[in-house]
Amino acid sequence: MLVNGKHYRTVWMEGKSVHMINQPLLPHQFVIYTAGDHRQTAEAIRTMIIRGAGAIGVAAGYALAQAVLEAPDAGFEGYISDAFKTISSTRPTAQNLFYALDRVSKAVKAAAGPDKARQLAVNEAESIADEDVASGKRIGELGNSLIKDGYRIMTHCNAGWLAFADWGSALAPVYFAARDNKKVFVWVDETRPRLQGANLTAWELSSENIPLAVISDNAAGYYMRRGEVDLMIVGSDRIAVNGDVANKIGTYEKAVLAHENGIPFYVAAPTSTIDWNCQSGVDIPIEERSGEEVLFITGMDNDGTLRKVRIAPDCVKARNPAFDVTPAEYIKAIITEKGIVEPKNLCSLRN
């Protein structure tokens, strides 16, 4: 994707450093954050400087590769094991994170000595990034077939190119539809509490000159009931074997509303997001983040200054689950790079 006429991936590695778009600063500032070691990259994942299913996975792969590059010959395996634990603890719901860590770890264990391990770790991390881009592009190509000219599409959170190395999942079909000269319009849920829809999805779509409207999260049912939504596409952070899907908090209620109003509800995700060891949604660990994300909000004031302000009384606390689980029964199909399948047929994508 292009930013100010220049092509960027969301995250990439140069030497021992990992570079990423600093997403909490968007849409007001476009800044590249550089993580010089695996601990800084892990912290960037934890604090959501980088976020989104695929992007988390790519960053995690790079972080472990950084650790392999940093590890001294004496205590090599112990250093990498400690790094693995540090990185894996950052975002517990994100399946792509564990997928990437396992792949880089296996490459390291198969190497003959530290020097070869360093080379293989970087190569594997780069392969994960390249495959993430290719999967997003293919999801866009396949998902485009579901979009008719004039469709009004609703999405939730950000599952565009910022959420992956490039292209994205839920927004990739929209980008391909626009490139096919289909007239599309996107309803963008603001996505409380971190406002990934209002901040990130709206920024992406407006950069592509795709018509959109940002709506409050609780306005979705209003537009569905009025017949102003033709289909809904969301991403996913983990998919269970039975087709249950974990995604940004609020996805479940949107799926129920779509079902009630006869609107096709699709999930777009690469097969790397499927957890073949997780039998159903009840087995998916749900991350709970700091209540401050609910109690405070950050934005730009009239003077052009980014400010963080409290929006609730000083005396109150908040609960902040980052994800919820949508049962397979509410999902029409899952769009993957290997094909579009009903949740009940998910196992056909294995191997």
Buried (B, 14 or more C-beta within 10 A) or exposed (E): BEEEEEEBBBBBBEEBBBBBBBBBBBBBEEEEBEBEBBBBBBBBBBEBBBBBBBBBBBBBBBBBBBBBBBBEEEEBEEBBBBBBEBBBEBBBBBBBBBBBBBBBBEBBEEBEEBEEBBBBBBEBBBBBBBBBBBBBBBBBBBBBEBBEEEBBBBBBBBBBBBBBBBBBBBBBBBBBBBEEEBEBBBBBBBBBBBBBBBBBBBBBBEBBEBEBEBBEBEBBBEBBEEEEBBBBBBBBBBBBBBBBBBBBBBBBBBBBBBBEBEBBBBBBBBBBBBBBEBEBBEBBEBBBBEBEBBBBBBEEEEEEEEEEEEEEEEEEEEEBEBBBBBBBEBBBBBBBBBBBBEBEEBEEBEE
